[in-house]
């Protein structure tokens, strides 16, 4: 079963478990959003809307909110010495289609527990005593050398003879 939905002024052909990047939607990752403007529902029989199908909707889970790559809008009027350069990063929402609903049904699926795009967070163990801190230091360097690696503030550059002679 597939559907054609309209959101953000664009139309998308979707099916269950499709991942889709759409214009920014309100919602946090893990929430379920519904697209109410369904233009076509297909499968064994195709239903066309005039312009939309009443009672049909598509449920999707928000996976991520983000910003796309920078888009440069450069305008030039030749022979007029007129140039304008503007750039922006469009905001998007990454969603996974969970189900296609007809006849005014409410979404039954909740947010999925398994998220394949999520990376496990690294866990760091804090050293409890001085021996553990020394063991964590690189080979051949003592604990004091590792601790003294903090950057000292830079000294101003020495004056050269030419700059001193000018004054």
SERO-4910 file (N, C-alpha, C, O; in steps of 0.05 Angstrom, whole numbers):
BEGIN
 pado doro    nc1    nc2    nc3   cac1   cac2   cac3    cc1    cc2    cc3    oc1    oc2    oc3
  Unk    A     17    -24      0      0      0      0     18     25      0     38     26     14
  Unk    A     10     45    -16     25     70    -17      6     93    -15    -19     89    -18
  Unk    A     16    117    -11      0    141    -10     17    164    -21     41    163    -20
  Unk    A      3    184    -30     16    209    -39      6    231    -19    -18    236    -18
  Unk    A     25    243     -5     18    263     15     29    290      6     47    292    -10
  Unk    A     18    311     18     27    338     12     34    351     39     19    352     58
  Unk    A     59    361     40     68    376     64     90    395     55    107    388     38
  Unk    A     90    419     66    110    439     60    109    448     31    130    456     20
  Unk    A     86    446     18     83    455    -10     94    435    -30     95    441    -54
  Unk    A    101    411    -20    112    390    -38     96    365    -35     82    361    -15
  Unk    A     97    347    -55     83    322    -54    103    299    -53    124    300    -66
  Unk    A     97    279    -36    114    256    -33     99    230    -36     76    228    -26
  Unk    A    110    210    -50     98    184    -51    111    167    -29    136    164    -29
  Unk    A     95    157    -11    106    143     13     93    115     16     71    110      6
  Unk    A    107     98     29     97     71     37    107     67     66    123     82     76
  Unk    A     97     46     78    104     40    106    135     35    107    146     22     90
  Unk    A    147     44    129    176     42    135    194     58    117    218     54    117
  Unk    A    183     77    101    199     95     85    211    117    103    197    126    122
  Unk    A    236    125     98    248    147    112    247    171     93    253    169     69
  Unk    A    239    194    104    233    217     87    244    242    100    241    246    124
  Unk    A    255    260     84    265    286     94    246    307     84    245    313     60
  Unk    A    231    320    102    211    340     95    219    366    108    237    367    125
  Unk    A    205    388     99    210    414    112    203    412    141    188    394    150
  Unk    A    214    430    157    212    430    186    183    426    196    165    441    187
  Unk    A    179    407    214    154    402    227    157    405    257    179    401    267
  Unk    A    136    412    271    137    413    300    137    385    311    121    369    303
  Unk    A    155    379    330    156    353    342    184    346    350    203    353    336
  Unk    A    187    332    372    212    323    382    218    295    371    199    281    363
  Unk    A    244    287    369    250    260    360    236    239    378    237    241    402
  Unk    A    223    220    365    208    199    379    178    204    379    163    185    386
  Unk    A    169    228    372    140    234    372    128    224    346    141    221    325
  Unk    A    101    220    346     86    212    323     72    237    312     58    251    326
  Unk    A     75    242    286     61    263    272     43    251    251     47    229    241
  Unk    A     22    266    244      3    257    224      1    277    201      1    301    205
  Unk    A      2    266    177     -2    282    153    -31    278    144    -39    256    137
  Unk    A    -46    300    145    -75    298    139    -82    302    109   -103    294    100
  Unk    A    -64    315     94    -69    319     66    -60    296     49    -37    295     40
  Unk    A    -77    276     45    -71    252     29    -85    255      2   -110    258      1
  Unk    A    -70    255    -19    -81    260    -46    -89    234    -60   -109    233    -74
  Unk    A    -73    212    -56    -78    186    -68    -72    164    -49    -52    166    -34
  Unk    A    -88    144    -48    -82    120    -33    -83     97    -53   -103     93    -67
  Unk    A    -61     82    -55    -60     60    -75    -54     34    -62    -47     32    -38
  Unk    A    -57     13    -77    -52    -14    -68    -66    -32    -88    -60    -31   -112
  Unk    A    -85    -49    -79   -100    -66    -98   -119    -48   -114   -122    -52   -138
  Unk    A   -131    -28   -101   -148     -9   -116   -138     19   -109   -131     25    -86
  Unk    A   -138     37   -128   -128     64   -125   -151     83   -119   -171     82   -133
  Unk    A   -148     99    -98   -168    119    -91   -156    147    -96   -136    154    -84
  Unk    A   -169    163   -113   -159    190   -118   -176    209   -103   -200    206   -100
  Unk    A   -163    230    -92   -177    251    -77   -185    273    -95   -174    277   -116
  Unk    A   -205    289    -86   -214    312   -101   -215    336    -83   -238    343    -75
  Unk    A   -195    350    -76   -167    346    -80   -155    326    -60   -134    314    -66
  Unk    A   -167    323    -36   -156    304    -17   -177    283    -10   -201    285    -17
  Unk    A   -168    261      2   -185    239     10   -194    245     39   -178    247     57
  Unk    A   -221    247     43   -231    252     70   -227    227     87   -233    205     79
  Unk    A   -218    232    112   -215    210    131   -188    195    128   -183    177    144
  Unk    A   -172    201    109   -146    187    105   -124    204    117   -125    229    115
  Unk    A   -104    191    128    -81    205    139    -57    186    139    -61    161    136
  Unk    A    -34    196    143     -9    181    144      5    187    170      9    211    176
  Unk    A     12    167    186     26    171    211     55    166    207     63    148    192
  Unk    A     72    183    220    101    181    217    114    187    244    103    202    260
  Unk    A    137    175    248    153    180    272    175    200    266    189    196    246
  Unk    A    179    220    282    201    239    278    227    226    288    229    218    310
  Unk    A    246    225    270    272    213    276    292    235    284    308    231    303
  Unk    A    292    257    270    313    277    275    304    305    265    289    306    245
  Unk    A    312    325    278    309    353    269    337    363    262    356    359    277
  Unk    A    340    375    238    367    383    231    366    406    211    345    417    204
  Unk    A    390    413    202    394    434    182    410    423    159    429    409    163
  Unk    A    402    430    135    415    419    111    440    435    104    448    453    119
  Unk    A    452    430     81    476    445     72    469    473     65    446    479     58
  Unk    A    489    490     65    484    518     59    478    522     29    491    510     12
  Unk    A    457    538     24    449    544     -3    455    574     -8    447    591      7
  Unk    A    470    579    -29    478    607    -36    459    617    -57    456    605    -78
  Unk    A    447    641    -52    430    654    -72    446    679    -81    447    699    -67
  Unk    A    457    678   -105    474    699   -115    459    712   -138    452    699   -158
  Unk    A    456    739   -137    442    753   -158    461    774   -169    474    789   -154
  Unk    A    463    776   -195    480    796   -208    465    810   -231    453    796   -247
  Unk    A    467    836   -232    457    851   -254    481    861   -270    496    878   -261
  Unk    A    484    850   -294    508    856   -309    510    886   -317    490    899   -323
  Unk    A    534    896   -318    541    923   -325    529    944   -306    529    968   -313
  Unk    A    520    936   -283    508    955   -264    523    956   -238    517    972   -220
  Unk    A    544    940   -235    559    938   -210    541    931   -187    543    942   -165
  Unk    A    522    913   -192    503    906   -171    504    876   -167    499    860   -185
  Unk    A    512    868   -142    513    840   -135    502    836   -107    507    853    -89
  Unk    A    488    814   -103    477    807    -77    482    778    -72    475    761    -88
  Unk    A    494    772    -49    499    744    -42    486    739    -15    492    751      5
  Unk    A    468    719    -15    454    711      9    457    681     12    457    667     -8
  Unk    A    458    672     36    460    643     40    442    635     64    437    651     82
  Unk    A    433    611     63    417    601     85    419    570     86    426    558     66
  Unk    A    413    559    109    412    530    113    384    522    119    373    529    140
  Unk    A    371    508    101    343    500    105    340    480    127    356    461    129
  Unk    A    320    484    145    315    465    166    297    442    156    280    447    140
  Unk    A    303    418    166    287    395    157    281    377    180    292    380    202
  Unk    A    262    359    176    254    339    195    256    312    181    245    308    159
  Unk    A    270    294    193    273    267    183    251    250    196    251    247    220
  Unk    A    233    238    180    211    221    191    212    194    178    221    190    156
  Unk    A    201    174    193    197    147    183    167    142    183    153    145    203
  Unk    A    156    135    160    128    130    157    121    104    172    133     83    166
  Unk    A    102    105    191     95     81    206     71     67    195     71     43    193
  Unk    A     50     82    187     27     69    175     10     89    159     11    113    163
  Unk    A     -6     77    141    -24     93    124    -52     86    134    -61     63    133
  Unk    A    -67    107    142    -93    103    155   -115    112    136   -112    132    121
  Unk    A   -137     98    136   -161    106    120   -185    105    138   -184     94    160
  Unk    A   -207    116    129   -233    117    143   -231    130    171   -245    122    189
  Unk    A   -214    150    174   -213    166    199   -201    151    222   -205    159    245
  Unk    A   -186    130    218   -173    114    239   -151    130    252   -138    147    239
  Unk    A   -146    125    278   -125    139    293   -100    121    291   -102     97    287
  Unk    A    -76    133    293    -51    117    292    -50     98    315    -54    106    338
  Unk    A    -43     73    310    -42     53    331    -13     48    340     -8     41    363
  Unk    A      6     52    322     34     46    329     45     70    345     40     93    339
  Unk    A     60     63    366     74     84    381    102     86    369    109     72    351
  Unk    A    118    104    381    145    108    371    161     82    373    158     68    393
  Unk    A    176     76    353    191     50    353    213     51    374    225     72    379
  Unk    A    218     28    386    238     27    407    266     26    394    285     38    405
  Unk    A    269     12    372    294      8    359    299     31    340    282     37    322
  Unk    A    322     45    343    329     67    325    356     60    312    376     63    325
  Unk    A    356     52    287    381     44    274    400     67    270    424     63    269
  Unk    A    391     92    268    409    115    263    423    125    288    441    141    286
  Unk    A    414    116    311    425    126    336    451    111    343    451     86    342
  Unk    A    472    125    350    497    113    357    499    109    387    490    127    402
  Unk    A    511     88    396    514     85    425    533    105    436    553    112    424
  Unk    A    527    115    460    544    136    472    568    123    486    564    103    501
  Unk    A    592    134    482    616    122    495    615    128    525    606    149    534
  Unk    A    624    108    540    624    110    569    653    112    578    669     94    572
  Unk    A    660    133    593    687    136    604    687    131    633    670    142    648
  Unk    A    706    115    642    709    110    671    728    130    683    750    133    672
  Unk    A    720    143    704    738    163    717    757    148    735    749    130    750
  Unk    A    783    156    735    803    143    752    797    150    782    791    173    788
  Unk    A    798    130    799    791    134    827    814    142    844    811    157    863
  Unk    A    838    133    837    862    140    853    885    149    835    882    148    811
  Unk    A    907    157    848    930    167    833    943    145    816    953    151    794
  Unk    A    942    120    825    954     98    809    939     95    783    952     89    762
  Unk    A    913     98    783    898     95    759    904    118    740    904    114    715
  Unk    A    908    142    750    915    165    733    942    161    720    946    168    697
  Unk    A    961    150    735    988    145    724    986    123    703   1000    124    683
  Unk    A    969    103    707    967     81    688    954     92    662    960     81    641
  Unk    A    937    112    664    924    123    641    942    141    625    936    147    602
  Unk    A    965    150    637    983    168    623    998    152    601   1001    128    603
  Unk    A   1007    166    580   1021    153    558   1047    141    568   1059    151    588
  Unk    A   1057    120    555   1082    107    563   1105    126    561   1107    142    543
  Unk    A   1123    124    581   1147    140    580   1144    168    592   1163    183    593
  Unk    A   1121    175    601   1116    201    613   1105    198    641   1087    181    645
  Unk    A   1115    213    659   1105    211    686   1079    227    689   1071    242    671
  Unk    A   1067    224    712   1042    237    717   1045    268    717   1028    282    707
  Unk    A   1067    278    728   1071    307    730   1074    319    702   1064    341    697
  Unk    A   1087    305    683   1090    316    656   1063    317    642   1058    335    626
  Unk    A   1046    297    646   1020    296    634   1003    319    644    989    332    628
  Unk    A   1004    324    670    988    346    682    998    373    674    983    392    672
  Unk    A   1025    375    669   1036    402    663   1034    408    633   1045    428    624
  Unk    A   1019    392    618   1016    397    590    996    420    585    992    427    562
  Unk    A    984    431    606    965    453    602    979    476    587   1002    482    593
  Unk    A    965    488    569    977    509    552    981    535    569    963    544    582
  Unk    A   1005    546    567   1011    571    581   1003    594    562   1003    590    538
  Unk    A    996    617    573    989    639    556   1013    648    539   1036    646    548
  Unk    A   1008    656    514   1029    664    496   1042    691    505   1028    709    514
  Unk    A   1068    693    501   1082    718    506   1080    735    482   1080    725    459
  Unk    A   1080    762    485   1079    779    462   1106    776    446   1126    771    458
  Unk    A   1105    780    420   1128    778    404   1148    799    410   1141    822    417
  Unk    A   1174    792    409   1195    811    415   1196    833    393   1191    827    370
  Unk    A   1203    857    402   1204    879    383   1230    876    366   1251    869    375
  Unk    A   1227    882    340   1250    880    322   1264    908    322   1253    927    332
  Unk    A   1288    908    311   1303    933    311   1289    954    294   1290    978    302
  Unk    A   1277    946    272   1264    966    255   1241    980    269   1238   1004    267
  Unk    A   1224    964    283   1202    976    297   1211    993    321   1198   1013    327
  Unk    A   1233    986    333   1243   1002    356   1256   1027    345   1255   1048    358
  Unk    A   1269   1026    321   1282   1049    310   1262   1070    301   1268   1094    301
  Unk    A   1238   1062    292   1218   1081    283   1208   1098    305   1200   1121    300
  Unk    A   1208   1088    329   1197   1104    352   1216   1123    363   1209   1137    382
***
